[in-house]
Amino acid sequence: MKVRLPALAVAAVAAVAAAGDAPPTVTLSIVGTSDLHGRLLGDGDRGGLAVFAGYVANLRRARAQDGGAVVLVDAGDAFQGTLESNLNEGAAVVRAMNLIGYAAMAIGNHEFDYGPAGPASTPRTPTDDPRGALFARASEARFRFLAANLADAASGRLVAWPRVTPSTVVEAGGVKLGIVGVTTQETLATTMAENVRDLRMVPLVDAIVREATALRNGGSTVVVVAAHAGASCKDVAHPEDLASCDDGEILKVARALPPGTVDVIVAGHTHAGVAHRVSGIPIVESYSYGRAFGRVDLTVERATGRVTGASILPPRDVCANVFAGTERCDAAADRGQGRAPATYAGEPVAADAAVAAALAPDVERARALRQRPLGVRVESRITRAYAEESALGNLFTDLMRAARPRADVALTNGGGLRADLEPGDLTYGALYEAFPFDNRFATLRLTGAGLRRVLAANLSQSRGILSISGVRARVRCEGDRLEIALTHDDGRAVGDREVLTVVTSDFLAGGGDAVFPDAGRATIDDELIREALVRQLEARDGVLLAEKEFDPARRRLDYPGSRPVRCGQ
């Protein structure tokens, strides 16, 4: 399937060719985004799809002047996360991406979160399609959704879904360019299990090699991978220096690919920064929530389509206005010299009025709900953490247990905590962004020994930490064994055979994050956990204090060192 790029780029190439003085090489600017998570709007001067569209428009005009082109690729997790997007199951995001002119998008793990089209997040009747919302978005897109490493578990064949393909082809600047889409091997464990239970993962390297080979055999001289798999580098200013990078999934993939397989990788999933060359492959990843974008400029021979150079740019912040003398709009860049309009590619950046107008109905629809007061005030920031105990995780599990007073224990996962609660009067919108998932309560029964096994497994890995309410765990190494002593909040020991009623989310109870090995033993209720949190907060009144929710000197999970906890090493 071929995708036509915006008319501006096509017309520019034609004009240069007509002039009879086309240079021997063409510049293709590969622009990458990922992990938007429904952030249609900016936060102050930072982010926002209409402003991002202005950056892209400036770059397209620059490429039009030299006969080149811009290819815009997203690495997934575009929809889930805000009221403005979730109320329409990502339709507003697709509408904006159509206008901005995306060429392709990889399907990420959170693209499966909505489940069937409509309010249910998992199938409720035999006729419910567990991927109905995803397919609806794919049908609306003027670009391809890509999934090269998702297969049917029963047959082993790649998925054959409407408007979803393993790869796609675009023509840009007179060059035939193929785009492959893959997603992290963690996908099936990091979304709603009921929506993906019939799928299995194909290794990323195998999928990329297969599709890239087919694309090149079909005449594509440039191959780009959109990968919802990433890494993290602290230094994004020096592309050849990997000293600050972790050994993330996409770096391992790049090192395993045969030389010459692909020309660029646009990465995602880890919400981090990458702007590096790994085994000769430029890789860009630009954080999350629309705050920045990545870019690689390829120099391509017109006659042969061969890539002769690749310039990797650091992630560029999306800013309506910047602090004077910088290209940034985050508070850390403030030098006390005031703000100035942002410029890019030699021009002032202007927010795209068509994109803003297309999003306006969804923004307005969400406004009243977002501003609804919950009757409590946050006195000091309630912070979240993915990998360790946090004030937000403790608060939410306490509220979950209060909402289900017969429960002895409440558990939730670090990956479900998405934003801090900032000081001020708490609104529904702020709570929603902190907990945007439509997870429902799941109740199950565990013995004390069973709960210890669950906690030990979680502490021994690097997935999101389990926040806990109702018990405390003191973890110590006895030789090469991890030993956990559990006590109730009142100090009573939890015995091995003591049966505990545990409330958690349907995501975890269904196998998410591999927390509960015996999925399916839980009773699922219809109430959304988020709505129960709201009820509890509205009934509580008063103030929220971070120091009351989390005391570093008296942790609920007291373990040696840092996670993953390793004994005998």
C-alpha positions in Angstrom: 0.0 0.0 0.0 1.4 3.4 -1.0 0.7 6.6 1.0 0.7 9.9 -0.7 2.6 12.7 1.1 1.2 16.2 1.5 0.7 18.1 -1.7 3.2 20.8 -0.7 6.1 18.3 -0.8 5.0 16.7 -4.1 4.6 20.1 -5.8 8.1 21.2 -4.6 9.8 18.2 -6.1 7.9 18.7 -9.4 9.0 22.3 -9.5 12.6 21.5 -8.9 12.5 18.8 -11.6 10.8 21.2 -14.1 13.6 23.7 -13.5 16.0 21.1 -14.9 18.6 21.7 -12.2 17.8 18.9 -9.6 20.8 18.3 -7.4 22.3 14.8 -7.4 21.1 14.2 -3.8 17.9 14.7 -1.9 17.3 15.3 1.8 14.6 13.3 3.5 13.8 14.5 7.0 12.4 11.6 9.0 10.4 13.1 11.9 9.5 10.8 14.7 7.0 11.0 17.5 5.7 8.5 20.1 3.7 8.1 23.3 1.5 11.1 22.8 -1.1 9.4 25.1 -3.9 11.7 24.1 -2.2 15.0 24.8 -4.1 17.1 22.3 -3.3 20.3 24.2 -0.1 21.9 25.4 0.7 22.5 29.0 1.3 26.3 29.0 3.8 27.0 26.2 4.8 23.3 25.9 3.4 20.7 23.6 0.1 20.6 21.8 -0.7 19.1 18.4 -1.6 22.4 16.7 1.8 23.8 17.7 3.6 20.7 16.6 1.8 21.0 13.3 3.5 24.4 13.0 6.9 22.9 13.4 6.2 20.3 10.7 4.9 23.0 8.3 8.1 25.0 8.7 10.2 22.0 8.0 8.2 21.0 5.0 8.7 24.5 3.5 12.4 24.2 4.1 12.5 20.8 2.3 10.3 22.2 -0.5 13.0 24.8 -1.2 15.7 22.1 -1.7 13.5 19.5 -3.4 13.5 17.2 -0.4 10.6 15.9 1.7 9.4 15.2 5.2 8.3 11.8 6.3 6.3 11.8 9.6 6.2 8.6 11.6 4.7 7.7 15.0 5.9 4.9 17.2 2.7 4.2 19.0 0.7 4.7 22.2 -1.0 7.7 20.6 -4.5 7.6 22.2 -4.8 6.5 25.8 -4.4 9.1 28.6 -6.6 12.2 28.6 -10.2 13.0 28.8 -10.0 14.9 25.4 -8.9 11.6 23.7 -10.4 8.9 25.8 -14.0 10.3 25.6 -13.8 9.5 21.8 -11.4 6.6 22.1 -8.6 8.4 20.2 -10.7 9.7 17.3 -9.6 13.3 17.9 -5.9 12.2 17.8 -6.4 10.5 14.4 -8.2 13.5 13.1 -5.2 15.7 14.0 -2.7 13.2 12.7 -4.5 13.1 9.3 -4.3 16.9 9.1 -0.6 17.0 10.1 0.2 14.4 7.4 1.5 11.3 9.1 2.8 8.5 6.8 2.4 5.6 9.3 2.0 4.7 13.0 3.1 1.6 14.8 0.5 0.0 17.1 1.7 0.2 20.7 0.6 -1.8 23.7 -1.9 0.9 24.9 -3.6 0.9 21.5 -5.5 -2.2 22.8 -6.7 -0.6 26.1 -10.0 0.6 24.8 -11.2 -2.8 23.7 -14.6 -2.9 22.0 -15.9 0.3 20.5 -18.0 2.0 23.2 -17.9 2.2 27.0 -16.7 -1.4 27.8 -12.9 -1.8 27.9 -13.1 -5.6 27.5 -15.7 -7.8 25.7 -19.0 -8.2 27.6 -20.9 -10.2 25.1 -19.9 -12.8 22.5 -20.4 -10.3 19.7 -18.1 -7.7 21.2 -14.9 -7.3 19.2 -12.0 -6.9 21.7 -10.2 -4.6 19.2 -13.2 -2.7 17.9 -12.0 0.7 19.0 -8.6 0.2 17.5 -10.1 -0.9 14.2 -12.4 2.1 14.2 -9.4 4.4 14.5 -7.5 2.5 11.7 -10.5 3.0 9.4 -10.5 6.7 10.0 -6.8 7.2 9.4 -5.4 8.4 6.1 -2.2 6.6 7.0 -1.4 3.0 7.8 -1.4 1.4 11.2 1.5 -1.1 11.3 1.9 -4.4 13.1 4.7 -6.6 11.8 5.3 -8.7 14.9 1.7 -9.6 16.1 0.5 -13.0 15.2 -2.6 -15.1 15.7 -1.8 -17.5 18.6 -3.7 -20.4 17.1 -2.4 -20.3 13.5 0.9 -18.5 14.0 0.1 -16.3 11.0 0.6 -12.6 11.2 -2.6 -10.7 12.0 -4.8 -9.8 9.1 -6.8 -6.8 10.3 -8.6 -4.2 8.3 -6.4 -1.1 7.5 -3.5 -2.7 9.5 -0.4 -4.0 7.7 3.1 -5.1 8.6 4.6 -2.3 6.5 3.8 0.4 4.0 5.5 2.3 1.2 5.6 6.0 0.5 7.2 8.1 -2.2 9.1 11.1 -0.8 11.4 13.4 -2.7 11.4 11.0 -5.6 12.6 8.2 -3.3 10.6 5.0 -2.6 10.6 4.5 1.1 9.3 1.6 3.1 8.1 1.8 6.8 7.9 -1.3 9.1 6.0 -1.2 12.3 6.7 -3.3 15.4 5.9 -3.3 19.1 7.7 -4.3 22.3 7.8 -7.9 23.3 6.1 -6.8 26.5 2.9 -5.8 24.6 0.6 -8.6 25.6 1.5 -8.2 29.3 1.1 -4.4 29.3 -2.4 -4.0 28.1 -5.8 -5.5 29.0 -5.2 -9.3 28.7 -8.8 -10.0 27.5 -8.2 -7.9 24.4 -5.1 -9.7 23.3 -5.5 -13.2 24.7 -5.6 -14.7 21.2 -2.3 -13.1 20.0 1.3 -14.0 20.3 4.5 -12.0 19.7 7.0 -12.5 16.9 10.6 -11.5 17.8 11.2 -7.9 16.7 14.4 -8.7 14.8 12.8 -11.5 12.8 9.8 -9.3 11.9 12.0 -6.3 10.9 14.4 -8.5 8.7 11.4 -10.2 7.0 9.6 -6.9 6.2 12.7 -4.9 5.3 13.9 -7.6 2.9 10.5 -7.7 1.2 10.4 -3.9 1.0 13.9 -3.7 -0.6 13.0 -6.5 -3.0 10.0 -4.5 -4.0 12.1 -1.4 -4.8 12.2 0.6 -1.6 15.7 2.0 -1.3 15.2 3.5 2.1 13.6 1.5 5.1 12.4 3.2 8.3 11.2 1.2 11.3 8.6 2.6 13.7 9.2 0.6 16.8 7.1 0.8 20.0 10.2 -0.3 21.8 12.8 1.9 23.2 15.7 2.7 25.5 16.9 5.7 27.6 19.9 8.0 27.2 20.7 10.8 29.5 23.0 12.6 26.9 21.1 13.2 23.7 23.5 15.8 22.2 26.3 13.4 21.1 25.0 10.7 18.7 28.1 8.6 18.7 28.5 8.4 22.5 26.4 5.6 24.0 27.9 5.9 27.5 24.8 7.5 29.0 22.4 4.9 27.4 20.9 1.9 29.1 20.8 -1.5 27.3 17.2 -0.9 26.2 15.2 -3.2 24.0 15.6 -1.2 20.8 19.4 -0.9 21.2 19.5 -4.7 21.4 17.4 -5.0 18.3 19.6 -2.6 16.4 22.7 -4.5 17.3 21.1 -7.8 16.2 20.0 -6.5 12.7 22.2 -7.5 9.8 24.1 -4.4 8.4 22.1 -2.5 5.8 18.7 -3.9 6.9 17.2 -0.5 7.9 18.2 3.1 7.6 16.4 4.8 10.6 14.5 3.6 13.7 11.9 5.8 15.3 11.5 4.3 18.8 9.1 4.7 21.7 7.5 3.0 24.7 10.1 4.1 27.4 9.1 7.8 27.5 12.8 8.6 27.3 15.3 10.4 25.0 17.5 8.7 22.3 19.3 10.4 19.5 22.1 8.0 18.7 23.7 5.8 16.1 23.8 2.1 17.1 25.5 -0.4 14.9 25.3 2.3 12.1 21.5 2.8 12.5 20.2 6.3 13.6 17.7 5.9 16.4 15.5 8.7 17.7 13.0 8.6 20.6 11.6 11.9 22.0 10.1 11.4 25.5 6.3 11.4 25.7 3.1 13.4 25.9 3.9 15.5 22.8 6.7 17.5 24.5 9.2 16.9 21.7 9.9 15.2 18.4 12.9 13.5 16.9 14.5 14.0 13.5 17.0 12.3 11.2 18.0 14.0 7.9 19.0 11.4 5.3 21.0 12.3 2.3 19.9 10.1 -0.6 21.3 9.8 -4.2 18.6 10.6 -6.7 19.9 8.2 -9.3 20.3 5.1 -7.1 18.2 5.9 -4.0 21.3 5.0 -1.9 21.6 6.6 1.5 25.0 8.4 1.7 24.6 10.2 5.0 22.4 10.6 8.1 22.4 13.5 10.4 20.8 12.8 13.8 19.3 15.8 15.6 18.5 15.8 19.4 14.9 15.8 20.5 13.4 19.2 19.8 10.9 20.6 22.3 7.5 21.6 21.0 7.0 25.2 22.3 4.7 28.0 21.4 7.1 30.4 23.1 10.7 29.7 24.3 12.8 31.3 26.9 14.9 33.9 25.2 18.2 32.5 23.9 17.1 28.9 24.1 15.0 26.5 22.1 13.2 25.3 25.2 10.1 26.2 27.2 10.5 24.1 30.4 11.2 26.0 33.6 14.8 24.7 33.9 15.7 26.7 30.8 14.6 30.1 32.3 17.5 32.5 32.4 15.5 35.4 33.5 15.4 37.0 30.0 11.8 36.6 29.3 10.1 34.6 26.5 10.1 34.9 22.7 8.1 33.2 20.0 9.5 29.9 18.9 11.2 29.6 15.6 12.1 26.5 13.6 13.8 25.9 10.2 14.3 29.6 10.0 10.7 30.8 10.5 8.5 31.7 13.4 6.3 28.8 14.5 2.6 29.3 14.1 0.0 27.0 15.6 -2.0 25.3 12.8 -5.5 26.8 12.9 -7.0 23.8 11.0 -5.7 21.4 13.6 -6.9 23.6 16.5 -10.4 23.8 14.9 -10.6 20.1 14.4 -9.8 19.4 18.0 -12.0 22.2 19.5 -15.2 20.1 19.9 -13.4 17.4 21.8 -11.7 19.9 24.0 -15.0 21.6 24.8 -16.7 18.3 25.4 -14.1 17.5 28.1 -13.9 20.9 29.7 -16.8 20.7 32.2 -15.8 17.3 33.3 -12.1 18.2 33.6 -12.9 21.2 35.8 -15.3 19.4 38.2 -14.0 20.0 41.8 -13.6 17.0 44.0 -13.8 18.9 47.3 -10.2 18.3 48.5 -7.1 20.4 48.3 -3.6 19.1 47.5 -1.3 20.9 49.9 2.0 19.4 48.7 2.6 17.6 45.4 1.5 13.9 45.5 4.2 12.3 43.4 4.1 9.1 41.4 6.9 6.6 40.7 7.1 3.7 38.4 9.8 1.6 40.0 9.5 2.4 43.7 7.0 3.2 46.4 5.3 6.6 46.0 2.9 8.9 47.7 0.4 8.5 44.8 0.6 4.7 44.8 -0.1 4.7 48.6 -2.9 7.2 48.3 -4.7 5.2 45.5 -4.4 1.9 47.2 -5.7 3.3 50.5 -8.7 4.8 48.6 -9.2 1.4 46.8 -9.3 -0.4 50.2 -11.7 2.2 51.6 -14.0 1.7 48.6 -14.0 -2.0 49.3 -14.1 -2.1 53.1 -14.2 -5.9 53.3 -10.8 -6.1 51.6 -7.7 -6.8 53.7 -5.2 -5.7 51.1 -5.2 -3.4 48.0 -2.7 -3.6 45.2 -2.1 -1.5 42.1 0.8 -1.2 39.6 3.4 1.5 39.0 2.5 1.6 35.3 -1.0 2.7 36.1 0.2 5.9 37.8 0.5 8.5 35.0 0.8 12.0 36.6 1.5 13.7 39.9 -1.3 15.5 41.7 -0.2 19.1 41.8 -0.8 21.5 44.7 -4.2 23.3 44.6 -7.9 22.3 44.5 -8.1 18.8 43.1 -10.2 18.5 40.0 -11.6 15.5 38.2 -9.3 16.2 35.2 -6.2 16.1 37.4 -7.2 12.8 39.0 -8.1 11.4 35.5 -4.6 12.1 34.1 -3.1 10.5 37.2 -5.2 7.4 36.6 -6.5 7.4 33.0 -7.2 3.7 32.6 -10.7 2.3 32.6 -9.7 -0.5 35.0 -12.4 -2.2 37.1 -12.1 -3.7 40.6 -11.0 -7.3 40.8 -11.3 -9.2 44.1 -9.4 -12.4 44.8 -8.3 -14.4 47.8 -4.6 -15.1 48.6 -2.9 -16.8 51.5 -0.2 -15.0 53.3 2.3 -17.3 51.6 0.7 -16.5 48.2 0.9 -12.7 48.7 4.6 -13.1 49.7 5.3 -14.9 46.4 3.6 -12.2 44.5 5.6 -9.4 46.2 8.9 -11.4 45.9 8.3 -11.8 42.2 7.6 -8.1 41.7 10.6 -7.0 43.8 12.9 -9.3 41.8 12.0 -7.7 38.4 12.1 -4.3 36.9 8.4 -3.9 35.9 6.4 -1.3 37.7 6.4 -1.7 41.5 3.2 -2.9 43.3 1.8 -0.2 45.6 0.2 -1.8 48.6 -2.3 -0.9 51.4 -3.3 -3.0 54.4 0.0 -4.8 55.0 3.6 -3.9 55.3 6.5 -6.1 54.0 10.0 -6.3 55.4 12.3 -7.8 52.9 15.7 -9.3 53.6 18.2 -11.6 52.0 18.9 -14.9 53.7 21.9 -16.1 51.6 20.6 -16.3 48.1 16.9 -16.3 49.2 14.5 -13.4 49.4 12.6 -13.6 52.7 9.5 -11.4 53.3 7.9 -10.8 56.7 4.4 -9.5 56.3 2.5 -7.6 59.0 -1.0 -6.0 59.1 -1.0 -2.3 59.6 -1.7 -2.8 63.3 1.5 -4.9 63.7 0.0 -8.4 63.7 2.0 -10.9 61.7 0.4 -12.4 58.5 0.6 -16.1 58.7 1.4 -18.4 55.8 -2.1 -20.0 55.8 -4.0 -16.8 56.7 -6.5 -16.1 53.9 -6.5 -12.4 52.7 -9.1 -10.7 50.6 -7.2 -8.7 48.0 -8.7 -5.9 45.7 -6.8 -4.9 42.6 -7.5 -4.1 39.0 -8.9 -6.3 36.3 -5.6 -5.5 34.4 -3.5 -7.1 37.1 -5.9 -9.9 37.9 -6.1 -10.8 34.2 -2.4 -11.4 33.9 -1.1 -7.8 33.4 2.5 -7.2 34.4 2.7 -11.0 35.1 1.7 -10.3 38.8 -0.8 -13.1 39.3 0.2 -16.3 37.7 -3.2 -17.9 38.1 -5.3 -15.4 36.1 -9.0 -15.9 36.0 -9.5 -16.6 39.8 -10.8 -13.1 40.5 -14.3 -11.6 40.7 -14.6 -8.5 38.5 -17.0 -5.8 39.4 -18.5 -3.2 37.0 -17.4 0.0 38.9 -14.4 1.7 37.4 -11.6 2.1 40.0 -11.2 5.8 39.1 -14.8 6.5 39.9 -14.5 4.8 43.2 -11.4 7.0 43.9 -13.5 10.1 43.1 -16.3 9.0 45.5 -13.8 8.4 48.3 -12.1 11.8 47.8 -15.4 13.7 47.6 -16.5 12.0 50.9 -13.2 12.7 52.6 -13.0 16.5 52.2 -10.0 18.3 53.7 -6.4 18.3 52.4 -3.9 15.8 50.9 -0.3 15.9 52.1 2.5 14.0 50.4 4.3 13.4 53.6 1.2 11.8 55.1 0.9 9.4 52.2 4.6 8.4 52.1 7.2 8.3 54.9 10.6 7.3 53.5 11.6 6.3 57.0 8.7 3.8 57.3 8.1 2.3 53.9 5.3 -0.1 53.3 7.8 -2.1 51.2 11.1 -2.1 53.0 13.7 -3.9 50.9 17.5 -3.8 50.6 19.1 -1.7 47.9 17.1 -1.1 44.8 14.9 -3.1 42.4 15.3 -5.6 41.0 16.4 -7.1 44.4 19.1 -9.7 43.9 20.2 -11.9 46.8 23.5 -13.8 46.9 25.3 -11.5 44.5 
